Amino acid sequence: MEVYDRRDGKVLTSLDSGEPFASMSVVKLLIAIDVLARGDWTLPDATTRQQLTQMLSTSDDDLANTMWVDGGGSSIVTRDATLMGLSATKPPDDPGQWGDTQITAQDMVTVYRYLMDQMPASARDLLYNALYHATETAADGTDQFFGIPNGLPNTTWAIKQGWGSSGSSACFNTTGLLGKDSRYVVVVLTSAPLAYYRSLDDALTAGTAQLASLVAA
């Protein structure tokens, strides 16, 4: 877990921020960044822009599958790690399982800082607006308002969530930008034995709610 204050340029709190977790659908943000980077940050055609938006806002797996294959699978993660200086983000052992991409809270803070502070404005706005308009119900029917949305409801946010299973573990991740001018980056990654799959989202929301005092301003 890590909370970063973009305005003051400092980490507000951190716990095991270098520990790797399976990304689940959080990797879709990396896929989207790679699509734009490979196009030299020139906005793609309207259809591709709509697909990127849908993949992020509704966490659409079918679109992610297509873009993952088109981008060379694991090469996407390798390129993003080089582009953004991600020290611990690694491709999945099975190239076909993009949700098993390994991420850390520290690296994901770096991703959001790159998105907001280094990406060309048109590309940044495309991705930010998709995250800002994340739908309550994901493409697969999951309620994706666990973590940041339900735990920190009294602020503005732009999020990318992740959920699913990796081997014998359940994984729920909440990541995003919060507050006026997207001042805060909040990343909380979790895993637990698969038996806790149905309750891990509520536990993540309760834990994320404890960060409210840090992102109140």
C-alpha positions as CSV (number, residue, x, y, z in Angstrom):
1,M,0.0,0.0,0.0
2,E,1.2,3.5,-0.7
3,V,-0.3,7.0,-0.7
4,Y,1.5,9.8,-2.5
5,D,0.9,13.5,-2.4
6,R,1.6,14.9,-5.9
7,R,1.3,18.5,-4.8
8,D,3.9,18.2,-2.0
9,G,5.9,15.5,-3.7
10,K,6.1,13.0,-0.9
11,V,4.9,9.6,0.3
12,L,2.3,10.1,3.1
13,T,2.1,6.4,4.1
14,S,3.4,3.2,2.9
15,L,3.3,-0.5,3.9
16,D,5.1,-3.3,2.1
17,S,5.0,-1.0,-1.0
18,G,7.7,-3.1,-2.7
19,E,5.9,-6.4,-2.3
20,P,4.7,-7.9,-5.6
21,F,1.0,-8.8,-6.2
22,A,-0.9,-10.2,-9.2
23,S,-2.2,-7.1,-11.1
24,M,-5.5,-8.6,-12.2
25,S,-7.2,-5.9,-14.3
26,V,-4.9,-3.1,-13.1
27,V,-2.6,-4.2,-15.9
28,K,-5.2,-2.7,-18.4
29,L,-3.8,0.7,-17.5
30,L,-0.3,-0.5,-18.6
31,I,-1.8,-2.0,-21.8
32,A,-3.5,1.4,-22.6
33,I,-0.3,3.4,-21.9
34,D,1.6,1.0,-24.2
35,V,-0.9,1.5,-27.1
36,L,-0.4,5.2,-26.9
37,A,3.3,5.1,-26.5
38,R,3.7,2.9,-29.5
39,G,1.9,5.5,-31.5
40,D,4.3,8.2,-30.3
41,W,1.5,9.7,-28.2
42,T,-0.5,10.7,-31.2
43,L,-4.2,10.0,-30.4
44,P,-5.4,6.9,-32.3
45,D,-8.5,6.8,-34.4
46,A,-12.0,7.2,-32.9
47,T,-12.6,3.5,-32.7
48,T,-9.4,2.8,-30.8
49,R,-10.0,5.7,-28.5
50,Q,-13.5,4.3,-27.7
51,Q,-12.0,0.8,-27.1
52,L,-9.3,2.2,-24.8
53,T,-12.0,4.1,-22.8
54,Q,-14.3,1.0,-22.6
55,M,-11.4,-1.3,-21.6
56,L,-10.5,1.0,-18.7
57,S,-13.9,2.3,-17.5
58,T,-15.8,-1.0,-17.7
59,S,-12.7,-3.2,-17.2
60,D,-13.5,-5.1,-20.4
61,D,-11.6,-8.3,-20.6
62,D,-12.3,-9.0,-24.3
63,L,-10.8,-5.7,-25.4
64,A,-7.8,-6.3,-23.0
65,N,-7.3,-9.7,-24.6
66,T,-7.2,-8.3,-28.1
67,M,-4.9,-5.4,-27.2
68,W,-2.6,-7.7,-25.2
69,V,-2.1,-10.0,-28.2
70,D,-1.8,-7.1,-30.6
71,G,0.8,-5.5,-28.5
72,G,3.0,-8.6,-28.1
73,G,1.7,-9.8,-24.8
74,S,4.5,-9.8,-22.2
75,S,6.5,-7.3,-24.3
76,I,3.9,-4.7,-23.2
77,V,5.0,-5.0,-19.6
78,T,8.7,-5.0,-20.4
79,R,8.3,-1.8,-22.6
80,D,6.2,-0.1,-19.9
81,A,8.8,-0.9,-17.2
82,T,11.5,0.6,-19.3
83,L,9.4,3.7,-20.3
84,M,8.4,4.5,-16.7
85,G,11.3,3.2,-14.7
86,L,9.3,0.5,-13.0
87,S,11.8,-1.5,-10.9
88,A,9.6,-4.5,-9.8
89,T,6.8,-4.8,-12.5
90,K,7.2,-8.1,-14.3
91,P,5.4,-10.0,-17.0
92,P,3.3,-13.0,-16.1
93,D,5.0,-16.4,-16.1
94,D,2.3,-17.6,-18.5
95,P,2.3,-15.0,-21.3
96,G,-1.4,-15.7,-21.9
97,Q,-2.4,-14.7,-18.4
98,W,-2.1,-10.9,-18.3
99,G,-3.8,-10.7,-14.9
100,D,-0.8,-12.5,-13.4
101,T,1.5,-9.5,-14.3
102,Q,3.4,-8.7,-11.1
103,I,3.0,-5.1,-9.8
104,T,3.9,-3.3,-6.6
105,A,2.2,-0.4,-4.9
106,Q,5.4,1.7,-5.3
107,D,5.5,1.0,-9.1
108,M,1.8,1.8,-9.5
109,V,2.3,5.2,-7.8
110,T,5.1,5.8,-10.4
111,V,2.7,4.8,-13.2
112,Y,0.1,7.4,-12.0
113,R,2.7,10.1,-11.6
114,Y,3.9,9.4,-15.1
115,L,0.4,9.6,-16.5
116,M,-0.3,12.9,-14.8
117,D,3.1,14.6,-15.0
118,Q,5.0,13.3,-18.1
119,M,2.4,12.0,-20.6
120,P,1.4,14.5,-23.4
121,A,-1.8,16.3,-22.5
122,S,-4.0,14.7,-25.1
123,A,-3.0,11.1,-24.2
124,R,-3.2,11.9,-20.5
125,D,-6.7,13.4,-20.8
126,L,-7.9,10.3,-22.8
127,L,-6.8,7.9,-20.1
128,Y,-7.8,10.1,-17.1
129,N,-11.3,10.6,-18.4
130,A,-11.7,6.8,-18.8
131,L,-10.6,6.3,-15.2
132,Y,-12.8,9.1,-14.0
133,H,-15.8,7.6,-15.6
134,A,-15.3,4.1,-14.3
135,T,-18.7,2.4,-14.1
136,E,-20.0,0.9,-10.9
137,T,-20.8,-2.4,-12.7
138,A,-17.9,-3.8,-14.8
139,A,-18.3,-5.5,-18.1
140,D,-18.3,-8.9,-16.4
141,G,-21.1,-7.8,-13.9
142,T,-18.8,-7.3,-11.0
143,D,-19.4,-4.3,-8.6
144,Q,-16.1,-2.5,-9.0
145,F,-16.7,0.2,-6.5
146,F,-14.9,-1.6,-3.7
147,G,-11.8,0.0,-2.2
148,I,-11.4,3.7,-3.2
149,P,-15.0,4.5,-4.4
150,N,-16.9,3.1,-1.4
151,G,-14.1,3.5,1.1
152,L,-13.3,7.2,0.3
153,P,-16.6,8.5,-1.1
154,N,-16.3,12.2,-0.2
155,T,-13.8,13.2,-2.8
156,T,-13.3,13.0,-6.6
157,W,-11.5,10.0,-7.9
158,A,-10.3,8.3,-11.1
159,I,-9.7,4.6,-10.6
160,K,-8.5,1.3,-12.1
161,Q,-9.5,-1.7,-10.1
162,G,-8.5,-5.3,-10.3
163,W,-10.0,-8.5,-9.0
164,G,-9.8,-12.3,-9.6
165,S,-7.8,-15.3,-8.7
166,S,-4.2,-16.3,-9.2
167,G,-3.4,-19.9,-8.4
168,S,-4.7,-20.5,-4.9
169,S,-5.1,-16.8,-4.0
170,A,-7.9,-14.3,-4.3
171,C,-6.7,-10.8,-5.4
172,F,-8.5,-7.5,-5.1
173,N,-6.7,-4.2,-6.0
174,T,-7.8,-0.6,-5.8
175,T,-5.7,2.1,-7.5
176,G,-6.3,5.7,-8.5
177,L,-6.0,9.4,-8.3
178,L,-8.0,11.4,-5.7
179,G,-8.9,14.9,-4.7
180,K,-8.7,18.3,-6.3
181,D,-6.3,18.4,-9.2
182,S,-5.7,14.7,-8.6
183,R,-3.5,15.6,-5.7
184,Y,-3.2,12.1,-4.2
185,V,-2.2,8.7,-5.7
186,V,-3.7,5.8,-3.7
187,V,-2.7,2.2,-4.3
188,V,-3.9,-0.7,-2.2
189,L,-3.1,-4.2,-3.4
190,T,-4.3,-7.3,-1.5
191,S,-4.4,-11.1,-1.7
192,A,-5.7,-13.9,0.5
193,P,-6.5,-17.6,0.3
194,L,-9.1,-18.3,-2.4
195,A,-11.7,-19.2,0.3
196,Y,-11.9,-15.4,1.1
197,Y,-12.8,-14.4,-2.5
198,R,-16.3,-13.3,-1.6
199,S,-15.2,-11.2,1.4
200,L,-11.9,-9.7,0.3
201,D,-13.5,-6.8,-1.5
202,D,-15.3,-5.6,1.7
203,A,-12.1,-6.1,3.7
204,L,-10.2,-4.0,1.1
205,T,-12.9,-1.3,1.3
206,A,-12.7,-1.2,5.1
207,G,-8.9,-0.9,5.0
208,T,-8.9,1.8,2.3
209,A,-11.4,3.8,4.4
210,Q,-8.7,4.1,7.1
211,L,-6.8,6.4,4.7
212,A,-9.5,9.1,4.7
213,S,-7.7,11.5,7.0
214,L,-4.7,11.5,4.7
215,V,-6.6,12.5,1.6
216,A,-9.1,14.9,3.2
217,A,-7.5,18.1,2.0
